[in-house]
Amino acid sequence: MEQDLISLLTDSALSPEEKDELGEPSGASLYLSHHQRFSSVFEKISKENSFEDIFLVNADGKVVYSLLKNDVFAADLSDEAWRDTALSQAFQSTMSVGRGEIAFLDYLPHKLGNRPLTSFIGKQIIVGDKIKGAFIVALPTGMIEEIISNRT
């Protein structure tokens, strides 16, 4: 079921309308209802702030949401393929800061050899008194270049 959901969400050959027509993989309705409810909010946040991507990572290090739904979506950041990436470092840093603090990871390759330099900012997701995961945003290099070039 999980792989069917991931395939449905990440298939770039399908338009959103075509994905809707395919229906929901068995057991995916809860995820899809939350996705439908919050994705437009994350898209707005990303556009207004020029974020490259927005990630939700559960406490075990699994990427449960990526705005772009690319190869990082559903990745386990503790797996060998991901453990040394900047996103994994951002997650580890976010989970280790004090409550209420923000983690910042300076510019590094997002996934070695694949993406341009990206910086990450993260904050723990806390429900009650439990840390449930991390909210992490990726800042592209262009954002800093623009800030620096507009200095007067």
Secondary structure, 3 states (H helix, E strand, C coil): CHHHHHHHHHCCCCCHHHHHHHCCCCCCHHHHHHHHHHHHHHHHHHHHHCCCEEEEEECCCEEEEECCCCCCCCCECCCCCCCCCHHHHHHHHHHHCCCCCEEEEEEEECCCCCCCEEEEEEEEEEECCEEEEEEEEEEEHHHHHHHHHCCC
